[in-house]
Amino acid sequence: TMVDRLVDDHDNAKLLAKGLAEIPGVVVEADEIETNIVIFHLADPSIDSVDVLKRLADAGVKGSNYWGGNIRMVTHYGIERDDIEYALGVIRGVLSPE
């Protein structure tokens, strides 16, 4: 029922991926994002992705643990550009809390 919305969701996913690619320590293939799903991982294997996900959730940013320690985020109805910018700010803060 939300087919017309998919273009916005895919654009938001690309925005998320490009923003993630600019955060030190985040590894994402931003140019390969073709859907509303973004999967990335942390370059430092000593950082616990489950702990990162909990800290993100505490700030209202949802993601899920994905195969091999990757983190999966999905854009969908109700997620707008401002939400992506907010999420990127939270992720930056969680990964570099200085």
JOFEN-V496397 format. One record per helix or strand of 2 or more residues. SS is the DSSP state (hx for helix, st for strand). FROM is the first residue (numbers start at 0). LEN is the number of residues. If there is no record, write none. Layout:
BEGIN
((SS	FROM	LEN) (SS	FROM	LEN))
END
This chain:
BEGIN
((hx	2	19) (st	25	2) (hx	29	3) (st	36	6) (hx	48	10) (st	63	3) (hx	66	3) (st	69	5) (hx	80	15))
END
